[in-house]
Amino acid sequence: MRPGADSAVTHSGKALILAYDHGLEHGPVDFEDVPASADPETVFDVATHDAVTGFGVQKGLAEAYYPSYENDVTLLAKVNGTSNMWMGEPDSAVNWSVESAADLGAEAIGFTFYGGSNNEVEMAEEFRDAQEAARDRDMGVVMWSYPRGQGLKDDTGGSTIAYASRLGFELGADITKVKYPGSADAMQWACDVAGDTKVVMSGGSKTSDREFLETVETAMSAGASGLAVGRNVFQRENPTELLDALEQVIFEDETADEALGVMSSAESHATTSD
């Protein structure tokens, strides 16, 4: 990692990255609960929230929509990704060159790395090329560090997630996105072994407001530098309310209970206004 390179997608050293690469990685199933979320313009609008430090999308969406939002959204170019229809050993196709992403206006790149996969060596070499191209253009580098593979028995265990965060540090990421390992102690160890690379928690599948905010609070207290989240935001009918609450937990060091109070106040105000 390079000191200061993460500043493009952080505020005061903390990150709230909104990821929207799910249409490629998971397919339209992720949009079924909130059909409006299938429209990229809807989620680009959400990404204009003041708390969002970077918006991670694939090339096609960025080319089509980012020019209309370039003054309001920080573009994080997700340069690799593979559909859920792929049935082989975990791998991720490089779909977007760093040069093209920079030309469009991206300030950082995102790269998925499957440590433990039989394709790890190839992916590490692809990450090297992308990371060095980003360095040449003063762009930040965010690694989606997801241990996966036929030989891996526990991809969210504490030791595995600590290894995932260390891989990001060793390979040159400025920010490493990892799964929550299940406890504050395990999260702290994952952050401790990552050196100066910032560690952010992956949002994962949608959960209740309280459960999600409490997990984020625990991760932040354990040393995480923020969150990279998709479904837990855009699968909600009112994603702005949750972003308001996340802003309190991540940037204002508020508790989940205090953040839930912000959400309740907003809902009450909206009901009164109606």
PAFIVO-630572 format. One record per residue (C-alpha): residue in one letter; y, x, z; residue number from 0. Coordinates in Angstrom, 2 decimals. Layout:
@res->a py->Y px->X pz->Z n->NUM $
...
This chain:
@res->m py->0.00 px->0.00 pz->0.00 n->0 $
@res->r py->3.60 px->1.03 pz->-0.51 n->1 $
@res->p py->6.12 px->0.39 pz->2.30 n->2 $
@res->g py->8.47 px->-2.44 pz->1.37 n->3 $
@res->a py->6.56 px->-3.50 pz->-1.73 n->4 $
@res->d py->5.61 px->-6.81 pz->-0.09 n->5 $
@res->s py->9.26 px->-7.81 pz->0.32 n->6 $
@res->a py->9.23 px->-9.80 pz->-2.92 n->7 $
@res->v py->6.87 px->-12.35 pz->-1.35 n->8 $
@res->t py->7.80 px->-12.14 pz->2.35 n->9 $
@res->h py->10.69 px->-13.28 pz->4.53 n->10 $
@res->s py->11.38 px->-11.09 pz->7.56 n->11 $
@res->g py->7.98 px->-9.49 pz->7.07 n->12 $
@res->k py->6.06 px->-12.77 pz->7.03 n->13 $
@res->a py->4.50 px->-14.67 pz->4.16 n->14 $
@res->l py->3.78 px->-18.28 pz->3.29 n->15 $
@res->i py->2.19 px->-18.08 pz->-0.13 n->16 $
@res->l py->1.41 px->-21.37 pz->-1.87 n->17 $
@res->a py->-1.62 px->-20.90 pz->-4.11 n->18 $
@res->y py->-2.30 px->-23.23 pz->-7.04 n->19 $
@res->d py->-5.04 px->-21.51 pz->-9.00 n->20 $
@res->h py->-7.54 px->-24.19 pz->-8.02 n->21 $
@res->g py->-7.64 px->-25.91 pz->-11.40 n->22 $
@res->l py->-9.36 px->-22.81 pz->-12.77 n->23 $
@res->e py->-11.32 px->-21.72 pz->-9.70 n->24 $
@res->h py->-12.57 px->-25.13 pz->-8.51 n->25 $
@res->g py->-11.74 px->-27.60 pz->-11.29 n->26 $
@res->p py->-10.06 px->-31.03 pz->-11.21 n->27 $
@res->v py->-12.16 px->-32.10 pz->-8.22 n->28 $
@res->d py->-9.47 px->-30.57 pz->-5.99 n->29 $
@res->f py->-6.92 px->-33.05 pz->-7.34 n->30 $
@res->e py->-8.93 px->-36.25 pz->-6.88 n->31 $
@res->d py->-7.64 px->-37.18 pz->-3.40 n->32 $
@res->v py->-4.01 px->-36.82 pz->-4.51 n->33 $
@res->p py->-4.02 px->-37.32 pz->-8.30 n->34 $
@res->a py->-0.35 px->-36.36 pz->-8.59 n->35 $
@res->s py->-1.33 px->-32.82 pz->-7.57 n->36 $
@res->a py->-3.02 px->-32.37 pz->-10.96 n->37 $
@res->d py->0.47 px->-32.28 pz->-12.48 n->38 $
@res->p py->1.78 px->-28.71 pz->-12.11 n->39 $
@res->e py->5.36 px->-29.94 pz->-12.03 n->40 $
@res->t py->4.59 px->-31.84 pz->-8.81 n->41 $
@res->v py->3.34 px->-28.69 pz->-7.10 n->42 $
@res->f py->6.08 px->-26.48 pz->-8.57 n->43 $
@res->d py->8.50 px->-28.90 pz->-6.89 n->44 $
@res->v py->6.66 px->-28.39 pz->-3.59 n->45 $
@res->a py->6.93 px->-24.61 pz->-4.07 n->46 $
@res->t py->10.73 px->-24.83 pz->-3.98 n->47 $
@res->h py->10.50 px->-25.40 pz->-0.22 n->48 $
@res->d py->12.51 px->-22.76 pz->1.64 n->49 $
@res->a py->9.48 px->-21.60 pz->3.62 n->50 $
@res->v py->7.40 px->-20.74 pz->0.55 n->51 $
@res->t py->7.69 px->-17.01 pz->-0.10 n->52 $
@res->g py->5.58 px->-16.90 pz->-3.26 n->53 $
@res->f py->3.82 px->-19.30 pz->-5.62 n->54 $
@res->g py->0.50 px->-18.09 pz->-7.00 n->55 $
@res->v py->-0.53 px->-19.52 pz->-10.37 n->56 $
@res->q py->-2.49 px->-18.53 pz->-13.45 n->57 $
@res->k py->-0.91 px->-17.55 pz->-16.77 n->58 $
@res->g py->-1.02 px->-20.89 pz->-18.56 n->59 $
@res->l py->0.80 px->-22.79 pz->-15.81 n->60 $
@res->a py->3.34 px->-20.00 pz->-15.37 n->61 $
@res->e py->4.17 px->-19.87 pz->-19.07 n->62 $
@res->a py->4.54 px->-23.64 pz->-19.29 n->63 $
@res->y py->6.49 px->-24.37 pz->-16.10 n->64 $
@res->y py->7.94 px->-21.29 pz->-14.45 n->65 $
@res->p py->10.94 px->-20.91 pz->-16.83 n->66 $
@res->s py->12.26 px->-24.22 pz->-15.47 n->67 $
@res->y py->11.87 px->-23.04 pz->-11.87 n->68 $
@res->e py->12.77 px->-19.36 pz->-12.09 n->69 $
@res->n py->15.83 px->-19.79 pz->-9.87 n->70 $
@res->d py->13.94 px->-21.68 pz->-7.17 n->71 $
@res->v py->10.42 px->-20.23 pz->-7.06 n->72 $
@res->t py->9.13 px->-16.68 pz->-6.55 n->73 $
@res->l py->6.32 px->-16.20 pz->-9.06 n->74 $
@res->l py->3.15 px->-14.51 pz->-7.89 n->75 $
@res->a py->1.01 px->-13.97 pz->-10.98 n->76 $
@res->k py->-2.68 px->-14.58 pz->-10.29 n->77 $
@res->v py->-4.04 px->-12.21 pz->-12.89 n->78 $
@res->n py->-7.76 px->-12.89 pz->-12.54 n->79 $
@res->g py->-9.97 px->-15.89 pz->-11.92 n->80 $
@res->t py->-13.19 px->-17.57 pz->-13.00 n->81 $
@res->s py->-14.27 px->-21.18 pz->-13.26 n->82 $
@res->n py->-16.67 px->-22.81 pz->-10.82 n->83 $
@res->m py->-19.03 px->-23.35 pz->-13.74 n->84 $
@res->w py->-19.88 px->-19.63 pz->-13.68 n->85 $
@res->m py->-23.30 px->-19.33 pz->-12.05 n->86 $
@res->g py->-23.81 px->-15.54 pz->-11.99 n->87 $
@res->e py->-23.17 px->-12.92 pz->-9.35 n->88 $
@res->p py->-19.55 px->-13.29 pz->-8.09 n->89 $
@res->d py->-17.07 px->-11.92 pz->-10.61 n->90 $
@res->s py->-13.55 px->-12.72 pz->-11.76 n->91 $
@res->a py->-12.22 px->-12.36 pz->-15.29 n->92 $
@res->v py->-8.90 px->-10.60 pz->-15.80 n->93 $
@res->n py->-6.95 px->-13.28 pz->-17.67 n->94 $
@res->w py->-3.40 px->-11.95 pz->-17.54 n->95 $
@res->s py->-1.96 px->-8.49 pz->-18.00 n->96 $
@res->v py->0.52 px->-7.20 pz->-15.46 n->97 $
@res->e py->2.87 px->-6.34 pz->-18.32 n->98 $
@res->s py->2.92 px->-9.95 pz->-19.55 n->99 $
@res->a py->3.38 px->-11.28 pz->-16.02 n->100 $
@res->a py->6.32 px->-8.96 pz->-15.43 n->101 $
@res->d py->7.91 px->-10.00 pz->-18.71 n->102 $
@res->l py->7.71 px->-13.63 pz->-17.59 n->103 $
@res->g py->9.46 px->-12.79 pz->-14.33 n->104 $
@res->a py->6.65 px->-12.39 pz->-11.78 n->105 $
@res->e py->7.65 px->-10.41 pz->-8.70 n->106 $
@res->a py->4.11 px->-9.81 pz->-7.47 n->107 $
@res->i py->0.52 px->-10.07 pz->-8.64 n->108 $
@res->g py->-2.53 px->-11.61 pz->-7.01 n->109 $
@res->f py->-6.03 px->-10.30 pz->-7.58 n->110 $
@res->t py->-9.36 px->-11.65 pz->-6.33 n->111 $
@res->f py->-11.81 px->-8.97 pz->-5.18 n->112 $
@res->y py->-15.41 px->-9.77 pz->-4.28 n->113 $
@res->g py->-16.56 px->-6.94 pz->-2.04 n->114 $
@res->g py->-20.35 px->-6.96 pz->-1.80 n->115 $
@res->s py->-20.90 px->-8.43 pz->-5.25 n->116 $
@res->n py->-23.05 px->-6.57 pz->-7.75 n->117 $
@res->n py->-19.84 px->-6.50 pz->-9.80 n->118 $
@res->e py->-17.82 px->-4.77 pz->-7.07 n->119 $
@res->v py->-17.50 px->-1.43 pz->-8.88 n->120 $
@res->e py->-16.13 px->-3.04 pz->-12.05 n->121 $
@res->m py->-13.76 px->-5.25 pz->-10.05 n->122 $
@res->a py->-12.46 px->-2.27 pz->-8.06 n->123 $
@res->e py->-11.66 px->-0.46 pz->-11.30 n->124 $
@res->e py->-9.90 px->-3.55 pz->-12.67 n->125 $
@res->f py->-7.91 px->-3.83 pz->-9.46 n->126 $
@res->r py->-6.94 px->-0.16 pz->-9.75 n->127 $
@res->d py->-5.52 px->-0.75 pz->-13.22 n->128 $
@res->a py->-3.61 px->-3.87 pz->-12.13 n->129 $
@res->q py->-2.32 px->-2.27 pz->-8.92 n->130 $
@res->e py->-1.03 px->0.82 pz->-10.72 n->131 $
@res->a py->0.60 px->-1.28 pz->-13.45 n->132 $
@res->a py->2.30 px->-3.33 pz->-10.73 n->133 $
@res->r py->3.53 px->-0.16 pz->-9.03 n->134 $
@res->d py->5.09 px->0.98 pz->-12.31 n->135 $
@res->r py->7.10 px->-2.26 pz->-12.32 n->136 $
@res->d py->8.00 px->-2.42 pz->-8.61 n->137 $
@res->m py->5.88 px->-5.53 pz->-8.11 n->138 $
@res->g py->4.08 px->-6.48 pz->-4.92 n->139 $
@res->v py->0.28 px->-6.61 pz->-4.83 n->140 $
@res->v py->-1.69 px->-9.31 pz->-3.02 n->141 $
@res->m py->-5.48 px->-9.09 pz->-2.81 n->142 $
@res->w py->-7.64 px->-12.17 pz->-2.33 n->143 $
@res->s py->-10.37 px->-10.20 pz->-0.45 n->144 $
@res->y py->-13.45 px->-12.43 pz->-0.40 n->145 $
@res->p py->-16.77 px->-10.74 pz->0.42 n->146 $
@res->r py->-19.50 px->-12.42 pz->-1.62 n->147 $
@res->g py->-22.80 px->-11.55 pz->-3.22 n->148 $
@res->q py->-26.52 px->-12.12 pz->-3.08 n->149 $
@res->g py->-27.03 px->-9.45 pz->-0.44 n->150 $
@res->l py->-24.30 px->-10.71 pz->1.91 n->151 $
@res->k py->-25.65 px->-12.83 pz->4.76 n->152 $
@res->d py->-22.42 px->-13.91 pz->6.50 n->153 $
@res->d py->-19.24 px->-13.92 pz->4.43 n->154 $
@res->t py->-16.97 px->-15.17 pz->7.25 n->155 $
@res->g py->-18.33 px->-13.18 pz->10.21 n->156 $
@res->g py->-15.95 px->-11.02 pz->12.18 n->157 $
@res->s py->-17.27 px->-7.68 pz->10.95 n->158 $
@res->t py->-17.31 px->-8.89 pz->7.34 n->159 $
@res->i py->-13.73 px->-10.15 pz->7.46 n->160 $
@res->a py->-12.58 px->-6.92 pz->9.10 n->161 $
@res->y py->-14.24 px->-5.03 pz->6.25 n->162 $
@res->a py->-12.47 px->-7.33 pz->3.78 n->163 $
@res->s py->-9.06 px->-6.57 pz->5.26 n->164 $
@res->r py->-9.81 px->-2.86 pz->5.33 n->165 $
@res->l py->-10.82 px->-2.97 pz->1.65 n->166 $
@res->g py->-7.38 px->-4.31 pz->0.80 n->167 $
@res->f py->-5.75 px->-1.44 pz->2.69 n->168 $
@res->e py->-8.03 px->1.23 pz->1.21 n->169 $
@res->l py->-7.59 px->0.01 pz->-2.37 n->170 $
@res->g py->-3.81 px->-0.32 pz->-2.20 n->171 $
@res->a py->-2.90 px->-3.96 pz->-1.57 n->172 $
@res->d py->0.40 px->-4.73 pz->0.13 n->173 $
@res->i py->-0.94 px->-8.03 pz->1.45 n->174 $
@res->t py->-4.60 px->-8.95 pz->1.91 n->175 $
@res->k py->-5.70 px->-12.57 pz->2.06 n->176 $
@res->v py->-8.86 px->-13.14 pz->4.11 n->177 $
@res->k py->-10.85 px->-16.07 pz->5.46 n->178 $
@res->y py->-10.33 px->-16.96 pz->9.11 n->179 $
@res->p py->-13.22 px->-15.26 pz->10.99 n->180 $
@res->g py->-13.58 px->-17.93 pz->13.65 n->181 $
@res->s py->-11.85 px->-16.47 pz->16.69 n->182 $
@res->a py->-8.64 px->-14.82 pz->17.81 n->183 $
@res->d py->-10.45 px->-11.61 pz->18.74 n->184 $
@res->a py->-12.10 px->-11.32 pz->15.33 n->185 $
@res->m py->-8.80 px->-12.04 pz->13.59 n->186 $
@res->q py->-7.04 px->-9.40 pz->15.68 n->187 $
@res->w py->-9.65 px->-6.80 pz->14.75 n->188 $
@res->a py->-9.26 px->-7.68 pz->11.06 n->189 $
@res->c py->-5.51 px->-7.13 pz->11.37 n->190 $
@res->d py->-5.87 px->-3.96 pz->13.45 n->191 $
@res->v py->-8.09 px->-2.21 pz->10.91 n->192 $
@res->a py->-5.82 px->-3.05 pz->7.96 n->193 $
@res->g py->-3.30 px->-0.33 pz->8.73 n->194 $
@res->d py->0.16 px->-1.18 pz->7.41 n->195 $
@res->t py->-1.20 px->-3.69 pz->4.91 n->196 $
@res->k py->-0.20 px->-7.20 pz->5.91 n->197 $
@res->v py->-3.08 px->-9.62 pz->6.52 n->198 $
@res->v py->-2.65 px->-13.31 pz->5.76 n->199 $
@res->m py->-5.07 px->-16.11 pz->6.48 n->200 $
@res->s py->-6.61 px->-18.16 pz->3.69 n->201 $
@res->g py->-5.87 px->-21.86 pz->4.05 n->202 $
@res->g py->-9.34 px->-23.01 pz->3.03 n->203 $
@res->s py->-10.51 px->-26.61 pz->2.71 n->204 $
@res->k py->-8.27 px->-29.40 pz->3.94 n->205 $
@res->t py->-8.46 px->-30.18 pz->7.65 n->206 $
@res->s py->-6.37 px->-32.35 pz->10.00 n->207 $
@res->d py->-2.76 px->-31.43 pz->10.68 n->208 $
@res->r py->-3.55 px->-30.42 pz->14.25 n->209 $
@res->e py->-6.66 px->-28.39 pz->13.46 n->210 $
@res->f py->-4.93 px->-26.53 pz->10.67 n->211 $
@res->l py->-1.74 px->-25.75 pz->12.58 n->212 $
@res->e py->-3.71 px->-24.62 pz->15.64 n->213 $
@res->t py->-5.74 px->-22.23 pz->13.50 n->214 $
@res->v py->-2.58 px->-20.84 pz->11.91 n->215 $
@res->e py->-1.02 px->-20.42 pz->15.36 n->216 $
@res->t py->-4.09 px->-18.54 pz->16.57 n->217 $
@res->a py->-4.10 px->-16.28 pz->13.51 n->218 $
@res->m py->-0.40 px->-15.48 pz->13.89 n->219 $
@res->s py->-0.82 px->-14.72 pz->17.60 n->220 $
@res->a py->-3.68 px->-12.38 pz->16.68 n->221 $
@res->g py->-1.48 px->-10.33 pz->14.36 n->222 $
@res->a py->-1.62 px->-12.08 pz->11.00 n->223 $
@res->s py->1.54 px->-11.88 pz->8.89 n->224 $
@res->g py->1.28 px->-15.38 pz->7.52 n->225 $
@res->l py->-0.73 px->-17.67 pz->5.33 n->226 $
@res->a py->-1.84 px->-18.14 pz->1.74 n->227 $
@res->v py->-2.62 px->-21.82 pz->1.36 n->228 $
@res->g py->-3.34 px->-24.34 pz->-1.35 n->229 $
@res->r py->-5.42 px->-27.41 pz->-0.62 n->230 $
@res->n py->-4.14 px->-27.87 pz->2.93 n->231 $
@res->v py->-0.71 px->-28.40 pz->1.39 n->232 $
@res->f py->-1.05 px->-30.02 pz->-2.02 n->233 $
@res->q py->-3.91 px->-32.34 pz->-1.01 n->234 $
@res->r py->-1.57 px->-34.10 pz->1.41 n->235 $
@res->e py->0.48 px->-37.15 pz->0.48 n->236 $
@res->n py->3.56 px->-35.51 pz->1.99 n->237 $
@res->p py->3.13 px->-31.75 pz->1.62 n->238 $
@res->t py->6.76 px->-31.07 pz->2.55 n->239 $
@res->e py->6.17 px->-32.30 pz->6.10 n->240 $
@res->l py->3.35 px->-29.84 pz->6.59 n->241 $
@res->l py->5.43 px->-27.01 pz->5.10 n->242 $
@res->d py->8.17 px->-27.89 pz->7.61 n->243 $
@res->a py->5.62 px->-27.51 pz->10.40 n->244 $
@res->l py->4.17 px->-24.28 pz->8.99 n->245 $
@res->e py->7.67 px->-22.87 pz->8.80 n->246 $
@res->q py->8.01 px->-23.40 pz->12.54 n->247 $
@res->v py->4.68 px->-21.72 pz->13.36 n->248 $
@res->i py->4.96 px->-18.78 pz->10.95 n->249 $
@res->f py->8.64 px->-17.92 pz->10.97 n->250 $
@res->e py->9.93 px->-19.40 pz->14.23 n->251 $
@res->d py->6.94 px->-18.53 pz->16.46 n->252 $
@res->e py->6.60 px->-22.12 pz->17.57 n->253 $
@res->t py->3.32 px->-23.58 pz->18.83 n->254 $
@res->a py->1.21 px->-26.05 pz->16.89 n->255 $
@res->d py->2.25 px->-28.77 pz->19.35 n->256 $
@res->e py->5.91 px->-28.02 pz->18.76 n->257 $
@res->a py->5.38 px->-28.03 pz->15.00 n->258 $
@res->l py->3.54 px->-31.35 pz->15.19 n->259 $
@res->g py->6.56 px->-32.68 pz->17.03 n->260 $
@res->v py->8.71 px->-31.70 pz->14.05 n->261 $
@res->m py->6.35 px->-33.64 pz->11.79 n->262 $
@res->s py->6.40 px->-36.69 pz->14.08 n->263 $
@res->s py->10.21 px->-36.66 pz->14.20 n->264 $
@res->a py->10.36 px->-36.48 pz->10.41 n->265 $
@res->e py->7.93 px->-39.39 pz->10.06 n->266 $
@res->s py->9.89 px->-41.46 pz->12.58 n->267 $
@res->h py->13.13 px->-40.76 pz->10.76 n->268 $
@res->a py->11.58 px->-41.73 pz->7.44 n->269 $
@res->t py->10.25 px->-45.00 pz->8.92 n->270 $
@res->t py->13.64 px->-45.80 pz->10.42 n->271 $
@res->s py->15.37 px->-45.05 pz->7.12 n->272 $
@res->d py->13.01 px->-47.41 pz->5.29 n->273 $
